[in-house]
């Protein structure tokens, strides 16, 4: 074991010995004279670099030659450690190698303002929530516990989900999606082209479901597409109804589809955001930091935060940096896939029904005011009378002559006429006729019209 004698003034001149045991010495260097004696010429030659801060040595007497570590804190409070060779050594490694000097080493560790404040609170100093807010903006509230200061509660509040995720290692795709669903407009899960294509295939009739709406659509169809009803499962017929409604009422159908797209996007955005919030809301529970109430608020204790600083291995962190450090290995994400997986679970049917009702009002008013129709009410009566007995595009025989057949193709509200094809099986003739209601009745009862 090396014999380092305190009487050797050339070694200790300009130093302050803080700890001196049989095995170890911890001293502060106040002047460069002793550095060469300890084999630290590289420090002595660069002493101007260390002059403005605080320079300490750990002298390990258990080895020959003596093993010396250099500890330095600069004017900003940042810590640096070096081997005798000049290679860097970590603060945590020094603590592991020299537990006997833990108090002296930790006293050199730089600390953040919030750590210093929490430590002061744990020792009984009462601070207000305003004090802590000014020190670290993650703190939103604080309640001092006089009986047990370490149990004092600290409220931590994030601005939004994006703010929370900033402390985790989240993929760019996931962050892009999170920012999209948290934006003012939300994320566009549905687009006009896709929804309009569904409408053209007949699926959009479901927007007009419900007793009253279905009755109103059927009354409109009696005018623009007699013989057809919304209550059909035939795909071709549903396509025909949708295309006819859009042809007559393009702006009203556009309003209905736009509202459906908006409500679908809004609903799915809410659903995706709810899933994301659920994923992140309990991420801090393993560290005794618990979510409270609505929003992004969490509560913990001074004791918990100080223990997290101890586990993190540094007291320099702000609270967000501390949470980032303890969660550096926590895996979160997978939300970009929600683009394809999110369902609409709370669709705003009230808003949708309101738009549909307004669209139906406009359609009905449009029919009443239109100059395309001769007499809508008379046409409805004619259509009801004919279609109560006959279907469109179906072959029938006249009541008095089985050789005379007819097929109704169209009921035309523009002139209240009926377009039919009349066939004489005996004469093998066929012709199309446009008849009014009286002419249609004559077809059924006066066979001379069929000769």
Steps between C-alpha positions, in 0.01 A plus 500: 500500500637837403613723781351842447613716788297811584829666602620510144415859431599474134219250451228671700576865466199663337260218592223448754476147635135406557533126573815311589484132597744213484375414150360818346548872491255755365638850455423827327768655281534872565823556302683294235821432701406151618365367170836386367570305819187292440592429139256752359726710283230505231271681747779732620588594144134582429424655835349810344223274375419391857574828678146647504327190634563263788766231468517191725713188516428150623830338601473122530788383722416134454701475181863561409549745352208686647186516286365853462163615363426860403158655572407839363190720512488806277332834567175370349498215751573234239701200622801337329702198615838376373734209553862577578571448129253769399230263375150588619321314778129519572354637819310176560823298460670711767217428743528127436877497542510720810187451711699625801513843334136507391418809707795693361435392140126566506566843645676584173220378279319782320129514575207664325297773666200272535705226666646754742150626577363148557792419727437818701131408534593150620712662770205707621523823305152611397473623142188613315366360175598828339862445604502158336316618188763765443774239536350228278200561275390135519383570857142630507418462869665414831372430850750511784462239774631654823480175695687303230670731247620211282136400455412842357306457174613635166263537201661465159306621194569454131349718229377210286580148384770634271665662802503168689634304205787745467674317785479159329676354199204502258531423128451777247194326352335471841576863588364613163174316566473629858547858380240443230229375738580774754492777238206740473352321198582148614599221262319428172418132525228537235518692171243618249603258222453192716171608659358623170592169339311321780201724430503417130501130588182548699641483854426864571128438535574398858547873576123538452403209724234540765123502471432866429798547268414184306140617451619838377746344254233265371266798442777671305566180302133488406569812296852448365512120488152350533482134587813501711542505877793555735399174671667270252790259523555487128845644427412622151186671621689672782760623249219635279335680792829661608593612150150642442497689830840652423394590146198692629655637822880522463558770766281327760673165451838673520400656834396160636823332391716788625336479842548124509871538413544772764327301774684180409836679513414676823379176657803298391735779609343493846532122507866502395585774748324308776707191421823699498414672828415162652838366391696787654287589802645232728859498377623664818312279747797263553684801644213598734396792279124473452259660254224708657185654355452614144780626280862410549556544873702270725565501874796367694703580812826676577636170632418323172667763287816501712520121476465522122787747489709255700415216261565715194862557605489876452347791687541747215177406323190712475187299578433428131860392454469278806187331362672458163801337667302248706285415196782477247440127453119521504346403167195697391333549165341298222239772445571555131313172439185660644452661158363163387370360830300780664123448515235765555338407831313820590380640168299821544173377354316809626709730280469258210120481534483880515681531167288226341181671619615832356588328173156339482337839569695647210411208270129530577503876451692451175235265368219739594671798340632323193360589158602158369182336622144555378316427823682310770198416712304368202807304393526341846137396482552352153816319610332364813206374296708329231780364718255359754399254226798469270880488527732675261667299224277199550283340231119497557197398293203732471190399700282429190744348253785265587657567158552865585801548731658816643810603696529826698847652461472842655269744675604849387419790738598760241167443319330243726525231233554126498749344258386149404573236238188332358527159327241312299596134513250403233616760250859487624524877533668718762507876552592751770236750610500800733158520668334718760302336778181495295683345206651235726154411635370474144784259422372273773129522415454594132666239288454693176794714610711191485402389146 
